[in-house]
Amino acid sequence: MNNAIFNYEAPGNEPVELYKAGTPQRKALLTEIEHLKNNITEIPLIIGGKEVFTGETENISMPHDHQHIIARYHKAGKKEVEMAIEAALEAHKTWESFSWVERVSVTLKIAELVANKYKHLINAATMLGQSKTAHQAEIDAVDETVDFIRFNAEFASRIYNEQPISSPGIINRLEYRPLEGFVFAVTPFNFTSIGSNLTLAPALMGNTVIWKPSANAVLSNYYLMKVFMEAGLPAGVINFIPGQSSVIAPLVLGHRMLAGIHFTGSTKTFNSIYKTVAMNMDHYKSYPRIVGETGGKDFIVVHHSAGTDEVATAIVRGAFEYQGQKCSAASRAYVPVSMWPALKERIGKMWSEIKVGEVNNFENFMGAVINESAFKSITGYIQKARESKDADIVFGGGSDKSKGYFVEPTIIETKNPHFITMEEEIFGPVMTIYIYDDEAFDETLQLVDNTSPYGLTGSIFSKDRHILQKACNVLKYAAGNFYYNDKPTGAVVGQQPFGGSRASGTNDKAGSHLNLLRWVSPRTIKETLLPPTDFRYSFMKEGYCEKK
């Protein structure tokens, strides 16, 4: 028996590989890319540690070359969903009794495998399947995946060591039980690391998981699942079941033993899940924990005291990295009229140097948007701006889907702070800028706060500390992650715990101990060393009572 008192120290963040020209790292990555491009990967379900081939398949092609098929995945049907639930419930019986140190050890081995042995494979699968550049794949699929795992080890250590006080003759302790049942993890296409964290965080705390990956991230998520298994994750702890939501969700959400939901995706989908859970509440054995990170309409507010170069850089990077397909991506900006001419010129210079194309070309800053549905939605918003009297397309606006789903980085200027592209989430490389009078800064802060239903990320640019503090106070609920003089994207695990409220989710802060607390159900245990033997309290006994 492992009866040592064990603590995990806070780790450093995984260093970012730069993949400079001529390095062995770039050569190894390009070799892995070519291998994946030239072979069709067959992807089964993984249920109870076993591969399951259903025969009902869907092809995976590259967004930047949509005729090029690189994988084929099998989809779960009713039978397989029920098998996965049964496997998760069976695995729960033993996994929850593992020492937390043993569970941490499995996840830390996963981190080592991702950071070393499978680094280039995980990056290449993310680049090809999700059209990420090498840099965007590296900071997500490898570095953030590793950071989530290593920091969660320290967070878990902190949680398990948090104990109540005891009084003389009494021992009090707190036991952190996993939830009773299984957790349903629904993961998005845009971050491979989220696929890892939404499954491993509950598993670390002793839960078992049903994992439904996004259809647009199945390739990278499948290789993650293979790494989980190689690291020694017991069969059934995580069950990988890609497929249609219309097939999977009703069975999982309707099951009596649903204990929790770990979700990242659209606000609309999350609202639907929340409503379904509410309708089934009388059926569940316990109240399911619902943790969700959803949409955003993330902002940059510029004060006239800000520097032009840093604002231009934040707008270009914040809005166009990974084609604007980050829930934290900047998509609306508020710029004072006195700064706009110089800022417009600086943004234009940067815009002219942006290259868009295939992700294995390391000169490209952007790849393609994820699929045709996204392409149609994004270009539809651009067309609305093109046709409106309230907006002008300043830079970009072009698109081409003949080979890949390419959308130019687009800057829109509007006279209307409530123009559709200022209010609705676009999830693409489109930034809308509203020009305000310098004297109307206070009113503009109110606009920022009230324009969008979301509350995920935002930033303020100013060299005046009073302005920074004012914006922070006024916008306290407008962003769960707020930035001074930086783009509103790129949160780092252990440094900027991530999440927002309002229509952006439950704000349970992935990348901190707060998220892990959602996957345990504490039990207090009190032991009395010398129990009383008389029902009467001392003040009732002879000699203590007042005589009449």
Buried (B, 14 or more C-beta within 10 A) or exposed (E): EEEEEBEBEEBEBBEEBEBEEEEEBBEBBBEBBEEBBEEEBEBBBBBBBEEBEBEBBBEBBBBBBBEBEBBBBBBBBEEBBBBBBBBBBBBBEEBBEBEBBEBBBBBBBBBBBBBEEBBBBBBBBBBBBBBBBBBBBBBBBBBBBBBBBBBBBBBBBBBBEEEEEEEEEEEEEBEBEBBBBBBBBBBBBBBBBBBBBBBBBBBBBBBBBBBBBBBBBBBBBBBBBBBBBEBEBBBBBBBBBBBBBEBBBEBBBBBEBBBBBBBBBBBEBBEBBBEBBEEBEEEBEBEBBBBBBBBBBBBBBBBBBBBBEBBBBBBBBBBBBBBBBBBBBBBBBBBBEEBBEEBBEBBEEBBEEBEBBBBBEBEBBBBBBBBEEBBEBBBEBBEBBEEBEBBBBBBBBEBEBEBBBBBBBBBBBBEBBEBBBBBBBBBBBBBBBBBBEEEBBEEBBEBBBEBBBBBBBBBBBBEEEEBBEBBBEBBEEBBBBBBEBBBBBBBBBBEBBBBBBBBBBBBBBBBBBBBBBBBBBEEEEEEEEEEEEEEEEEEEEEEEEEEE
